Amino acid sequence: SEAKMIHSRVCSSEARHSTLSPSVWLIHSFIHSFIHSFIHSFIHSFIHSFIHSKPLPKSADVVVIGGGSLGCQTLYHLCKLGMTNVVLLERDRLTAGTTWHTAGLLWQLRPSDTEVELLAHTRNVISSELEEETDLETGWIQNGGLFIASNKQRLDEYKRLMSLGKAYGIESYVLSPAETKDLYPLMNVKDLYGTLYVPKDGTMDPAGTCTTLSRAATARGATVIENCPVTGIQVKVDDLGVKRVKEVETAHGTIQTPCVVNCAGVWATKLGEMAGVNVPLIAMHHAYVVTERIEGIQNMPNVRDHDASVYLRLQGDALSVGGYEHNPIFWNDVSCNNCVYKSDKSFTADHKPLMGEAPEVRGFFLGCGFNSAGMMLGGGCGKELAHWINHGRPEKDMCGYDIRRFHHSLTNNNRWIRERSHESYAKNYSVVFPFDEPLASRNMRTDPFHQVLQEQGCVFQERHGWERPGWFNRGGPAPVLDYDYYGAYDVPKNTDYKYSEILGKEYTFDFPPHHDAIRDECLSCRNAVAVFDMSYFGKFYLTGPDAKKAADWLFTADVNKAPGSTVYTCMLNKRGGVESDLTVSRLEPSPRGSVSSSQHIDSGAHKQINKTHGNYLNEKTAIHKLCDLCVDSRELLQEVLNSDLSNDAFPFSTHKIVNAAGHKVRAMRLSFVGEMGWELHIPKESCLPVYHAVMAAGAKYGICNAGYRAIDSLSIEKGMDLRPDDTPLEAGLAFTCKMKTSIPFLGRQALEAQKAEGLRRRIVCFTVDEKVPMFGLEAIFRNGVPVGHLRRSEFRFAIDKTIGYGYIRNPDGGVVSPDFVRSREFTLERMGVTYKATAHLKSPFDPENKHVKGIYG
C-alpha cells in the first residue's frame, strides 16, 4: 500500500523520466535506504563502543530512564519546576531508540480537547521557547499539514476538527479537490472528497529537539548520562507494607533515588519487570522508505492520507513515507538485525499513552506507550508528567492516560495486551467515531447478568475490560466473538459476525440507524419503567476507627448523617478539581469493636477511587446492583420488595436492607436519570433470581431493559460534566460543598479563593431547536466570538431537541457571571455549520428535581 501511494499521490521526477518501472524504482529506493541505514548504524555503534559513561551521582531526587522525546521533555520540565538534582540515563545515545527514526510530524488538531492542548504546548516549546532559552535551533519547520479525505465520513471528521480548532484559535481550512491541487500541484486529486489544511503544522527534528532539551536541562542543573544501561531497580517495603523505589542499578554503579520515570519506549516493559510493575504495551516494527529527489516538492505541506493509512513527510526535496497495516510484525518475533529504516513503535490497548505512578510501586512513574505520537505529544505530556512527579498530580485531565485506568487482571494478561495493542496499531488512522467499540480482547470481565442480557439482544460496550450494556437490539442476540486479527497472521476472519455488522452501522456522524431503539429505552424510562444493569459502577467500603475523620476530609459534603442516609458529594484534589462525584451511604456501625463507623461509597462510572494504604478503603467485588427503576417503579417494586416504598417510609436519598423475592438486598432510593427510582445492591448469587422477579412483575407496567447509551441521553437532561480540572463551583455543584461549616476538606482552600475571585469559566447548558446530531467538541460562539466548546452532547428524546454542555470563558479574561451568559446570543458550530442555541444556567428538564423525589404533575 505504501508503494502504491508513493506512485499515485506524488510521482518522483526521477521515476517519471527513468526507464525503470515504478516497482523497480521503488526497490531501488528501498535498497538505497537500506545501505544508508546500515552505514549509519555501523558508524554509530563503532563510535559508541569507545565512549564511556560519565561518573554517576550517588543519589538523585528523580532518575529518568530513556533519552528519547519523553525522557528529554520530562527532564526539561522537571528542571523548569525547580528540580535540579535530576538525572537522565540513556542506554545508548540520546534519540537512539524510536525517537531517532520518527518522522517528527506535529499536527495541531486531534479529536480530543486535552490532546489539542498538549500538542499546543509541544509546539510552543519546540518553535519558540527552547530557542529563546538556549539560542539553539530545534529544527522546527512550519510547512503546514494536509489531511486527505477519500470519503464523506473522513471529510466530516475533518470538519469536526476544524470547528474544534476555532475554539482554540487554530487556523485551518477545508479545501475542495481543486483548491487542494492549487496548494499541492504534484498531488493526484481525482479520487478526493476534499482535504483539511492546517498552515501552522510542521516538522520537528528529533535529534535537534532532544539535544536542545538536554542542554537546557543541564544548564538548569540536571545530569544527562549516555551509554549507561540500567540493569536493575531495587524496591523497598516501608513500615506500612507499601513498595517504594529505592535505587537504580546500572553497568557503571548505583543511584539512590525515591523516584524513577520509565521513558524507555519499546524497552519499557523490560524496565517495569525490574521493579515488579506491569507495563501493558506491545512493540511492533514500523518501516518507512525515503524517496529520491522530487522536483517541485520543496516547501510543500506534510500529508496524511488516513484512508490509505499513509503519511508523507517532507524531507528537504524528498519524501519520507510510512504507513500502518493490519499485519504489523511484533517486535519480539523478529531480530533487530533484520530491520531497514525500522522504527520500533510501542502501542497500547486503547491507543493512549501510559503515564503516572504505577499502582504496584510508589515512586515508579511511566511515560511510555505513545502509539507513534511521542514527538508531538512529548512537550505537553512531559510537562504534565513533571507536575505529576513534583506536585502529586498533573495540571490537565490526564485520566485517559493514567496507567491506573487498567485493572491488574488486564495488565498481566498477555492475550489482552497483544490483541488490543494489535487492534490499536491496525486502527491507528481510523476515523474516530462517537460510538466505536473494540473487537479485540472482549468478554474479559463480565457480571452475573451478562448472559441473560445478551440473549435479549444486548449490544455491549467495553470499559476497562468490563462488558456493560450499551443498548438493546431488536434483532436478537449479537454476541462478541473471539478476535480475528482482521484476518492477519493466517487467523480465519469472522464471518456472519452480527456484533461487528451492528457496530459498522454505528460508524457515522449523523444519527445512527439504531437511534430509534435508544429513543424507546429513554422514553420507557420517562413514561413507564426501565431497568439498568449498573454493576460496572465501583463499590467500596470505608471502615475503621478514623472513618469519620477520613470522610470529613475526603468528601466535599457533610456525610456525617444518621445510618440509612445517602449523600451526593464530590472528592477533590488540592486545587479544587473534581476527582470523582459519588454517593456516600452511611451504614450501621459494625458490631466489631475495632470499627466505629463505615461509609458505602458508590463511585461515578467514569472515575476510580484508589485504595488507601491502611485498612480503610476496601473494594467489594462480589456485590452487583440492579438500579434505576423509574417512574412507575414504586408500584412495581412494591410487588417485589417487603418494604413500604412510600415517600414517608422510604424518602429520597435513603437506603435500607430489604427482602427481594426471598433474597436479602440493599435498596437505595437514588437515580442517575432524573426519575424516581431505586438501586438494588444484590449479592452475586442472588442477582439473577431478583432480576427475573423484577422483570416478571414489571411486564404489566411495560418494563424494558435499557443501557448506557440511554443513561447518557437521560442524564444529560439533568446535566453536568466533570473532570479533575473542573471545580464544583464551575460545574454548578456548589451545593455539594460544606462551605457554610467550619469542617476542613481537601480542596476547600482553593474553592474559597475561587469564590472570592469570581468564576473565570462556567458550565452552560445549550439546546438547539433543529434536529441535528452533536456529540461534543462543537465550538461555542457568543455574539460570534469563540468562548469554548461542548464537552458532551446528546439528543433529548423527551422534547425532541439536541442538548449539550460546555465550559465557557470570557474572551477578555474576566469573570463569567450569570449576566455574561444571559446578555448575549449563542451559536454552536458543527462541521463548519452554525446553529442558533439557547443557553441555560439550570437544567431545562425538571430544574427543581421534583421527579427524583416522586413529585409528578
C-alpha positions in Angstrom: 0.0 0.0 0.0 2.9 2.4 0.7 4.4 1.8 -2.7 1.1 2.4 -4.4 0.6 5.6 -2.6 4.0 7.0 -3.4 3.3 6.4 -7.1 -0.3 7.6 -7.2 -0.2 10.6 -4.8 3.2 12.1 -5.6 5.2 10.9 -8.6 9.0 11.3 -8.4 10.5 13.1 -11.4 13.3 10.5 -11.5 10.7 7.7 -11.6 8.8 9.5 -14.4 11.8 10.0 -16.6 13.6 6.8 -15.8 13.5 3.7 -18.0 12.8 1.7 -14.8 9.3 0.7 -13.9 7.7 2.2 -10.9 8.1 -1.1 -9.0 11.8 -1.4 -9.8 12.3 2.3 -8.9 10.8 1.7 -5.5 13.0 -1.3 -4.9 16.0 0.8 -5.9 14.9 3.5 -3.4 14.4 0.9 -0.7 17.9 -0.6 -1.3 19.3 2.9 -1.2 17.6 3.4 2.2 19.0 0.1 3.5 22.6 1.0 2.6 22.2 4.4 4.2 20.8 2.9 7.4 23.4 0.1 7.6 26.3 2.5 7.3 24.8 4.9 9.8 24.2 2.1 12.3 27.7 0.7 11.8 29.4 4.0 12.4 27.1 4.8 15.3 27.9 1.5 17.1 31.6 1.7 16.4 32.0 5.2 17.9 29.8 4.4 20.9 32.0 1.4 21.8 34.8 3.8 22.7 32.6 6.3 24.7 32.4 5.8 28.4 29.7 6.9 30.8 30.0 10.0 33.0 30.5 9.3 36.7 27.2 8.6 38.3 25.9 10.7 41.2 25.4 8.8 44.4 21.8 9.9 44.7 19.1 11.9 42.8 15.6 13.1 43.5 14.4 11.7 40.2 16.0 9.4 37.7 14.5 9.5 34.2 15.3 6.4 32.1 15.3 6.8 28.4 16.8 9.6 26.2 14.0 9.9 23.7 11.4 12.6 23.3 9.5 11.8 26.5 12.6 11.4 28.6 14.2 14.7 27.5 10.9 16.6 27.7 10.2 15.3 31.2 13.7 16.1 32.4 13.4 19.6 30.9 10.1 20.3 32.6 11.2 18.9 35.9 14.0 21.4 35.8 11.6 24.2 34.9 9.7 23.4 38.1 12.9 24.0 40.1 14.2 20.4 40.5 17.9 20.3 39.9 19.0 17.0 41.4 17.6 15.0 38.5 19.4 12.5 36.2 18.6 11.1 32.8 20.1 7.7 31.9 20.3 6.6 28.3 21.4 3.1 27.4 23.0 4.3 24.1 22.9 7.8 22.8 20.0 10.4 23.0 17.3 9.5 20.5 18.9 6.1 19.7 15.6 4.4 20.1 12.2 5.1 18.4 12.9 8.8 18.5 15.8 8.6 16.1 13.6 7.0 13.5 10.5 9.1 14.0 9.0 11.3 11.3 8.8 14.2 13.8 5.5 15.4 12.5 3.4 17.8 14.6 -0.3 18.2 13.9 -2.3 20.7 16.0 -5.8 19.1 15.7 -6.9 15.9 17.3 -10.4 14.6 18.3 -9.7 15.4 21.9 -9.6 18.8 23.6 -6.9 17.6 26.1 -4.7 16.4 23.3 -5.2 19.7 21.4 -3.9 21.5 24.5 -0.9 19.0 24.9 0.0 19.5 21.2 -0.1 23.3 21.6 2.4 23.1 24.4 4.7 20.9 22.4 4.6 23.3 19.5 5.3 26.3 21.8 8.3 24.6 23.4 9.8 23.5 20.1 9.0 26.5 17.9 9.9 29.3 20.3 10.5 28.6 24.0 13.7 26.4 23.6 15.3 28.7 21.1 14.7 31.8 23.2 16.2 30.0 26.2 19.2 28.4 24.6 19.9 30.3 21.4 19.9 26.9 19.7 17.6 25.8 16.9 15.5 22.7 17.4 15.0 22.1 13.7 11.3 23.2 13.7 9.9 23.7 10.2 6.5 25.2 9.8 5.5 23.9 6.4 1.8 23.1 7.2 -0.2 19.9 7.3 -2.6 18.5 4.8 -5.1 15.7 5.7 -6.6 13.8 2.7 -10.2 12.6 2.7 -11.2 9.9 0.2 -14.8 9.6 1.5 -17.5 11.7 3.1 -17.1 10.3 6.6 -13.5 11.2 6.7 -14.2 14.7 5.4 -16.9 15.0 8.1 -14.3 14.1 10.7 -12.0 16.9 9.4 -14.9 19.4 9.5 -15.4 18.5 13.2 -11.7 19.1 13.8 -11.9 22.4 12.0 -14.8 23.5 14.3 -12.9 22.4 17.4 -9.8 24.3 16.2 -11.8 27.6 16.2 -12.4 27.3 19.9 -8.6 27.1 20.3 -7.7 29.7 17.7 -6.1 27.2 15.4 -6.2 28.2 11.8 -7.5 25.5 9.5 -9.4 25.2 6.2 -11.4 22.5 4.5 -10.4 22.6 0.8 -12.1 21.2 -2.3 -10.1 18.9 -4.6 -9.4 21.9 -6.9 -8.2 24.1 -4.1 -6.0 21.2 -2.9 -4.5 20.9 -6.4 -3.6 24.6 -6.3 -1.9 24.2 -2.9 -0.1 20.9 -3.8 0.3 20.8 -7.7 2.0 17.4 -7.6 -1.0 15.7 -5.9 -3.4 13.4 -7.8 -6.8 14.7 -6.5 -9.1 12.8 -8.8 -10.4 10.5 -6.0 -10.6 13.0 -3.2 -13.6 14.4 -1.4 -11.5 17.2 0.0 -8.7 18.0 2.4 -8.1 19.7 5.7 -5.2 22.2 5.6 -3.6 23.5 8.8 -1.0 26.1 7.8 0.9 26.2 11.1 1.5 22.5 11.4 5.1 21.4 10.9 8.0 19.1 11.4 10.5 18.7 14.3 14.0 17.4 14.0 14.1 14.6 16.7 17.9 14.8 17.3 17.9 18.6 17.3 15.0 18.8 19.7 16.3 16.3 22.2 19.8 17.8 22.1 18.4 21.2 22.8 16.2 19.9 25.6 19.0 18.1 27.3 21.3 21.2 27.1 18.5 23.4 28.5 18.1 20.9 31.3 21.8 20.6 32.1 22.1 24.3 32.2 19.5 24.3 35.0 21.4 21.7 37.0 20.3 18.3 35.5 22.7 15.5 34.6 22.5 13.6 31.4 24.4 10.3 31.2 24.6 8.3 27.9 25.9 4.8 27.3 24.6 3.8 30.7 22.2 0.9 30.5 20.0 0.2 33.6 20.4 -3.3 34.9 18.1 -3.3 37.9 15.7 -1.3 40.0 15.6 -2.0 43.7 12.4 -1.7 45.7 11.9 -1.5 49.4 8.9 -2.2 51.6 8.1 0.6 54.1 6.6 0.2 57.6 3.0 0.2 56.2 3.8 -2.6 53.7 4.0 -0.3 50.7 6.5 -0.9 48.0 8.7 2.1 47.1 11.5 2.7 44.7 14.9 2.6 46.5 17.7 2.7 43.9 18.6 2.3 40.2 21.4 -0.1 39.3 23.5 0.4 36.1 26.5 -1.1 34.5 28.5 1.8 36.0 27.1 2.0 39.5 24.1 2.6 41.6 22.0 5.7 42.2 19.9 6.1 45.3 16.5 7.6 44.4 12.9 7.6 45.6 11.6 8.2 42.0 12.1 6.6 38.7 10.5 7.6 35.4 10.1 4.9 32.8 10.5 6.6 29.4 12.2 3.6 27.8 9.8 3.3 24.9 9.8 -0.2 23.4 12.0 -1.4 26.3 9.5 0.0 28.9 8.1 -3.5 29.6 11.5 -4.9 30.5 12.2 -1.9 32.7 8.9 -2.4 34.5 9.7 -6.1 35.2 12.9 -5.0 37.1 10.6 -3.2 39.6 7.7 -5.7 39.5 5.5 -3.3 37.5 3.3 -4.4 34.7 3.7 -2.2 31.6 0.9 -3.2 29.1 2.3 -2.3 25.7 3.5 -4.2 22.6 6.3 -3.1 20.4 5.9 -3.5 16.6 8.1 -2.8 13.7 7.3 0.2 11.6 9.1 0.5 8.3 9.3 3.6 6.1 11.0 4.5 2.9 12.7 7.7 1.7 12.3 8.7 -2.0 14.9 10.2 -4.1 14.8 13.9 -5.1 11.4 15.1 -6.4 11.3 18.2 -8.4 8.8 20.8 -7.1 8.3 19.1 -3.7 10.1 21.8 -1.8 8.1 23.7 0.9 5.0 21.5 0.3 2.9 20.6 3.4 3.3 17.2 5.1 0.5 14.9 4.2 -1.6 12.3 6.0 -3.8 10.0 3.9 -5.7 8.4 6.7 -7.9 6.2 4.5 -4.8 4.7 2.8 -3.1 4.6 6.2 -0.1 6.5 4.9 1.9 9.6 5.9 4.2 11.6 3.7 6.8 13.8 5.5 8.7 16.5 3.6 12.4 15.8 3.9 14.2 18.5 2.0 13.5 17.8 -1.6 12.4 14.2 -1.0 9.6 12.4 1.0 9.7 10.0 3.9 6.7 7.7 3.5 5.4 5.3 6.1 2.1 3.6 7.0 0.1 1.4 9.3 -1.0 -2.0 8.1 -3.3 -4.7 9.5 -0.4 -7.2 9.8 2.4 -5.5 11.6 5.4 -7.5 12.8 5.6 -7.9 16.5 8.9 -6.8 17.8 9.5 -10.0 19.9 9.2 -12.1 16.7 12.0 -10.6 14.7 15.6 -9.9 15.4 16.6 -6.2 15.3 19.3 -7.2 12.8 16.6 -7.7 10.1 15.4 -4.1 10.1 15.8 -1.5 7.4 14.9 2.1 8.3 13.0 0.3 11.1 11.2 2.3 13.8 10.1 0.0 16.5 7.0 1.6 18.0 5.1 0.7 21.1 1.3 0.5 21.1 -1.2 0.3 24.0 -4.6 -1.4 24.4 -6.6 1.8 24.0 -4.3 3.9 21.8 -3.5 6.1 24.7 -0.1 6.6 26.4 0.8 5.1 29.8 1.6 7.8 32.3 1.5 8.4 36.0 2.6 6.4 39.1 2.3 2.7 38.9 -0.1 1.1 41.3 2.3 -1.6 42.2 5.3 0.6 43.4 5.3 4.1 44.8 7.8 6.3 43.1 7.7 4.4 39.8 6.3 6.6 37.1 5.6 5.8 33.5 5.9 8.0 30.3 5.7 5.4 27.5 3.4 3.7 25.0 2.8 6.7 22.8 1.4 4.9 19.7 3.6 6.8 17.2 2.8 10.2 18.8 5.7 10.6 21.2 7.3 13.5 19.5 4.2 15.5 19.0 2.7 14.8 22.5 6.1 14.9 24.2 6.1 18.5 25.2 2.6 18.5 26.7 3.0 15.1 28.3 6.5 15.9 29.6 5.1 18.9 31.4 2.1 17.0 32.8 4.4 14.2 34.0 6.7 16.6 35.6 3.8 18.1 37.5 2.6 14.6 38.4 6.0 13.8 40.0 6.6 17.2 41.7 3.0 18.1 42.8 1.4 14.7 43.1 -1.0 15.2 40.1 -1.0 16.7 36.6 -2.5 20.1 35.8 -4.8 18.8 33.0 -7.3 15.9 32.8 -4.9 13.0 32.2 -7.3 10.3 33.5 -7.3 8.7 30.0 -3.5 8.4 30.1 -3.2 7.3 33.7 -1.8 3.7 34.0 -4.3 3.1 36.8 -7.1 3.1 34.3 -6.3 -0.6 33.7 -7.3 -3.2 36.2 -4.5 -5.5 37.3 -6.4 -8.5 35.8 -5.8 -6.9 32.4 -2.2 -5.6 32.7 -0.8 -9.0 33.5 -2.9 -10.7 30.8 -0.7 -11.3 27.7 -3.6 -12.1 25.4 -5.4 -8.9 26.3 -2.3 -6.8 25.8 -1.4 -8.4 22.5 -4.8 -8.4 20.9 -5.8 -4.9 22.0 -2.4 -3.4 21.1 -2.6 -5.0 17.6 -6.0 -3.5 17.0 -4.7 -0.2 18.3 -2.0 -0.3 15.6 -4.3 -1.5 12.8 -6.8 1.3 13.6 -4.2 4.0 14.1 -5.6 6.1 11.2 -9.2 5.0 11.5 -12.0 7.6 11.8 -12.7 8.3 15.4 -16.5 7.8 15.6 -18.6 8.6 18.7 -19.8 5.0 19.2 -16.9 2.9 18.2 -16.0 -0.2 20.3 -13.0 -2.6 20.2 -13.3 -6.1 18.8 -10.2 -7.4 20.4 -9.9 -9.0 23.9 -13.6 -8.8 24.7 -15.5 -10.7 27.4 -12.6 -10.3 29.8 -14.7 -9.2 32.7 -18.5 -10.0 32.9 -21.1 -9.7 35.6 -23.9 -12.2 36.5 -26.4 -10.5 34.2 -24.2 -10.8 31.1 -25.7 -14.0 29.5 -29.4 -13.2 30.2 -29.0 -9.7 28.8 -27.1 -11.0 25.7 -30.0 -13.3 25.0 -32.3 -10.3 25.0 -30.3 -8.5 22.3 -27.9 -6.5 24.4 -25.2 -4.8 22.4 -22.4 -4.5 24.9 -19.8 -1.7 25.4 -16.3 -2.4 26.7 -15.0 -0.2 29.5 -11.8 -1.1 31.5 -12.3 -4.7 30.5 -15.9 -4.9 31.6 -18.7 -5.8 29.3 -21.6 -3.3 30.1 -24.9 -2.9 28.3 -24.8 -0.3 25.6 -28.3 -0.6 24.1 -30.7 -3.4 23.1 -31.0 -4.6 19.6 -34.5 -5.6 18.3 -33.0 -8.1 16.0 -31.9 -10.6 18.7 -28.6 -11.6 20.3 -25.4 -10.2 18.9 -22.6 -11.9 20.9 -19.0 -10.7 20.8 -16.7 -13.3 19.2 -13.0 -14.0 19.7 -10.7 -11.6 18.0 -9.7 -12.5 14.4 -6.8 -10.0 14.0 -8.7 -8.6 10.9 -7.7 -11.7 9.0 -4.0 -11.3 9.6 -1.4 -13.9 10.6 -3.5 -16.7 8.9 -6.2 -16.3 11.5 -9.6 -17.0 9.9 -11.7 -13.9 9.7 -15.0 -13.9 11.5 -17.9 -14.3 9.1 -21.6 -13.5 9.7 -20.4 -11.5 12.7 -23.6 -9.7 13.8 -22.0 -7.6 16.5 -19.4 -6.3 14.0 -22.1 -5.6 11.5 -24.1 -3.6 14.0 -21.0 -1.7 15.1 -20.2 -0.8 11.5 -23.7 0.7 11.0 -22.9 3.0 14.0 -19.9 4.4 12.2 -21.5 7.8 11.4 -21.5 11.4 12.4 -25.2 11.5 11.7 -27.9 9.9 13.9 -27.1 6.2 13.9 -29.6 3.7 12.5 -30.3 2.4 15.9 -31.3 5.8 17.2 -34.9 4.7 17.5 -34.1 1.8 19.7 -32.3 4.1 22.1 -35.1 6.5 22.0 -37.6 3.8 23.0 -35.4 2.9 26.0 -35.3 6.6 27.1 -39.0 7.2 26.7 -39.8 4.0 28.6 -37.8 5.3 31.5 -39.5 8.7 31.3 -43.0 7.4 30.8 -43.1 3.8 32.1 -40.3 1.8 33.7 -36.8 0.8 32.6 -34.2 -1.4 34.3 -30.5 -0.7 34.1 -27.6 -3.1 34.9 -25.0 -0.8 36.5 -22.8 -3.4 38.1 -19.9 -1.6 36.3 -20.1 1.2 38.9 -17.4 0.8 41.6 -18.4 0.0 45.2 -16.2 0.5 48.2 -16.4 0.3 52.0 -14.6 2.9 54.1 -14.1 1.4 57.6 -12.0 1.8 60.7 -11.8 3.9 63.8 -10.9 7.0 61.8 -13.5 6.5 59.1 -15.5 9.7 60.1 -12.3 11.8 60.1 -11.3 10.5 56.7 -14.8 11.1 55.3 -14.8 14.6 56.6 -11.5 15.3 54.8 -12.2 13.4 51.6 -15.8 14.4 50.8 -17.0 17.9 50.0 -20.4 17.4 51.5 -21.2 16.7 55.2 -21.7 12.9 55.2 -21.8 12.6 58.9 -25.5 11.7 58.8 -27.6 9.1 60.5 -27.3 5.5 59.4 -29.6 4.9 56.4 -28.8 8.2 54.8 -27.2 8.7 51.3 -25.4 11.9 50.3 -24.3 13.0 46.8 -20.9 14.6 47.1 -17.6 15.1 45.3 -13.9 14.3 46.0 -11.5 17.0 45.1 -7.8 17.4 44.6 -5.9 20.2 46.4 -6.5 22.6 43.6 -10.3 22.1 43.9 -10.7 19.9 40.8 -13.3 17.1 40.9 -11.6 13.8 41.0 -14.9 11.9 41.4 -18.5 12.6 42.0 -20.2 9.9 44.0 -22.8 8.9 46.6 -21.9 8.1 50.1 -24.2 5.9 52.2 -23.9 5.7 56.0 -24.2 2.1 57.2 -25.0 0.8 60.7 -21.8 0.6 62.9 -20.1 -2.7 62.7 -20.5 -5.0 65.7 -16.8 -5.4 65.8 -15.2 -3.2 68.4 -12.4 -2.1 66.0 -14.8 -0.5 63.6 -16.6 2.6 64.8 -18.4 3.6 61.6 -18.4 2.9 57.9 -19.3 4.5 54.6 -20.5 2.8 51.5 -19.0 4.6 48.5 -20.7 4.3 45.1 -18.4 5.9 42.7 -19.2 7.5 39.3 -18.7 5.3 36.3 -16.1 7.4 34.8 -13.9 7.7 37.8 -12.0 5.4 40.2 -11.3 5.6 43.9 -7.9 4.2 44.6 -7.3 2.0 47.7 -5.6 3.7 50.6 -2.6 2.0 52.1 -4.2 1.5 55.5 -7.2 -0.7 56.2 -9.9 1.9 55.5 -10.9 1.5 51.9 -11.8 -1.9 50.6 -13.3 -2.9 47.3 -16.2 -5.4 47.4 -16.2 -7.1 44.1 -18.9 -9.7 44.9 -21.7 -7.1 45.0 -23.6 -6.2 41.9 -26.5 -3.9 41.5 -29.7 -3.6 39.5 -30.6 0.1 39.5 -32.8 3.0 38.4 -36.3 1.5 38.1 -38.1 4.7 37.1 -41.5 6.4 37.2 -43.9 3.5 37.9 -41.1 1.7 39.8 -42.8 2.3 43.2 -45.8 0.2 42.2 -43.6 -2.4 40.5 -41.1 -2.7 43.3 -43.8 -2.8 45.9 -44.7 -6.2 44.5 -41.1 -7.5 44.8 -39.8 -5.9 48.0 -41.1 -6.5 51.5 -40.8 -2.8 52.5 -43.1 0.2 52.4 -41.8 2.4 49.5 -43.9 5.5 50.1 -42.3 8.9 50.3 -42.8 9.0 54.1 -41.5 5.5 54.7 -38.7 5.4 52.2 -37.7 9.1 51.4 -35.4 10.1 48.5 -31.6 9.7 49.3 -32.1 6.9 51.9 -31.4 3.2 51.9 -32.2 0.1 53.9 -31.8 -3.7 53.8 -34.9 -5.3 52.4 -36.1 -8.7 51.1 -36.5 -9.0 47.3 -38.2 -12.2 46.1 -36.7 -14.1 49.0 -33.2 -12.5 48.8 -31.6 -10.0 51.0 -30.6 -6.8 49.2 -29.8 -3.2 49.9 -32.3 -0.8 48.3 -31.2 2.8 47.7 -33.6 5.4 46.6 -31.4 7.2 44.0 -31.5 7.9 40.3 -28.9 8.8 37.7 -31.5 9.6 35.1 -33.7 12.2 36.8 -36.7 10.0 37.6 -38.0 8.3 40.8 -36.1 5.1 41.2 -34.3 2.6 43.4 -30.9 0.9 43.2 -30.9 -2.7 44.3 -27.4 -3.8 45.5 -27.6 -7.5 45.2 -25.1 -10.3 46.3 -23.7 -12.1 43.3 -25.5 -15.3 43.8 -28.9 -13.5 44.1 -28.6 -11.3 41.0 -30.5 -13.5 38.5 -33.4 -14.5 40.8 -34.0 -10.9 41.7 -33.7 -9.7 38.1 -36.2 -12.3 36.9 -38.6 -11.3 39.7 -38.4 -7.6 38.8 -38.9 -8.3 35.1 -41.9 -10.6 35.8 -43.6 -8.0 38.0 -42.8 -5.3 35.5 -44.4 -6.9 32.5 -47.8 -5.2 33.1 -46.1 -1.8 33.5 -44.3 -2.1 30.1 -40.8 -2.7 31.6 -37.8 -2.7 29.3 -34.1 -3.3 29.5 -32.0 -0.2 28.9 -28.3 0.5 28.5 -25.7 3.2 29.0 -26.5 4.9 25.7 -29.9 5.7 27.2 -28.3 6.7 30.5 -26.1 9.2 28.6 -29.1 10.7 26.9 -31.3 10.7 30.1 -28.6 12.0 32.5 -27.6 14.9 30.2 -31.1 16.3 30.6 -30.2 16.7 34.3 -26.8 17.7 33.2 -23.3 18.0 34.3 -19.8 17.3 33.0 -16.9 16.8 35.4 -13.1 16.4 35.1 -10.2 16.8 37.5 -9.6 20.3 36.0 -13.2 21.4 36.8 -14.2 22.7 40.2 -17.7 22.2 41.8 -18.3 25.9 41.6 -17.6 26.0 37.9 -19.7 22.9 37.4 -22.7 24.2 39.3 -22.2 21.8 42.2 -21.6 24.3 44.9 -24.5 22.7 46.8 -22.3 19.6 47.4 -19.7 21.6 49.3 -19.9 22.2 53.1 -18.7 25.7 52.7 -21.0 27.1 55.4 -19.5 24.7 58.0 -16.1 25.0 59.6 -15.2 21.4 58.6 -12.0 21.4 56.5 -11.8 19.2 53.4 -9.4 18.6 50.6 -9.6 21.4 48.1 -11.6 23.8 50.3 -8.9 26.5 50.3 -8.8 26.6 46.5 -12.6 26.8 46.4 -12.7 29.7 48.8 -10.1 31.6 46.8 -12.1 30.9 43.6 -15.3 32.0 45.1 -13.7 35.3 46.3 -12.2 36.0 42.9 -15.2 35.0 40.8 -15.5 32.3 38.2 -13.4 32.6 35.1 -15.2 29.7 33.5 -18.6 28.3 34.0 -20.6 25.3 32.7 -23.6 26.2 30.5 -26.3 24.1 29.0 -27.3 24.7 25.4 -30.3 23.5 23.5 -30.7 23.5 19.7 -34.2 23.6 18.2 -33.1 22.0 15.0 -32.9 18.2 14.9 -29.2 17.9 14.4 -26.8 15.3 15.9 -24.0 16.7 18.1 -21.5 14.6 20.1 -19.2 17.1 21.8 -16.3 19.2 20.5 -18.6 21.6 18.7 -17.4 25.2 19.1 -19.4 27.7 21.2 -19.7 31.3 20.0 -21.0 34.2 22.0 -22.0 37.0 19.6 -19.8 35.4 17.0 -16.7 35.2 19.3 -15.5 31.7 20.3 -15.8 31.2 24.0 -15.4 27.4 24.4 -16.6 24.1 23.1 -19.1 21.4 24.0 -17.8 18.7 26.3 -20.7 16.3 25.7 -23.9 16.4 23.7 -26.8 14.0 23.3 -30.2 14.1 21.8 -33.1 14.8 24.2 -35.9 12.4 23.2 -38.4 13.7 25.7 -38.6 17.2 23.9 -37.0 16.2 20.6 -34.0 18.5 20.9 -30.2 18.3 21.0 -28.7 19.3 24.3 -25.1 19.9 25.1 -22.9 21.1 28.0 -19.7 23.1 27.7 -17.5 25.4 29.9 -17.3 28.9 28.5 -14.7 31.6 29.2 -14.8 35.4 28.9 -12.5 36.3 25.9 -11.3 39.3 28.0 -10.3 37.1 30.8 -12.9 38.5 33.1 -15.5 36.8 35.3 -18.1 34.7 33.7 -21.2 35.8 35.6 -24.8 34.8 35.0 -25.4 38.1 33.3 -22.5 37.3 30.9 -24.4 34.2 29.9 -27.9 35.8 29.7 -26.9 39.0 27.9 -25.8 37.7 24.5 -26.7 35.3 21.8 -25.0 32.0 21.4 -24.4 29.7 18.4 -22.8 26.3 18.1 -20.7 25.2 15.1 -20.9 21.7 13.9 -18.7 20.7 10.9 -18.4 24.3 9.8 -22.2 25.0 10.0 -23.5 27.3 12.8 -26.8 26.7 14.7 -28.6 29.1 17.0 -28.5 27.9 20.5 -30.4 28.7 23.7 -28.2 29.0 26.9 -29.5 27.7 30.2 -27.9 28.2 33.6 -30.1 25.4 35.1 -31.2 22.1 33.6 -34.2 22.7 31.3 -35.6 19.4 32.4 -37.2 19.3 35.9 -34.9 22.1 37.2 -36.4 21.7 40.8 -35.6 18.0 40.9 -39.2 17.0 41.7 -39.2 13.8 39.7 -36.5 12.1 41.7 -38.4 12.9 44.8 -41.5 11.3 43.4 -43.4 14.5 42.8 -45.2 14.4 39.5 -47.9 16.5 38.0 
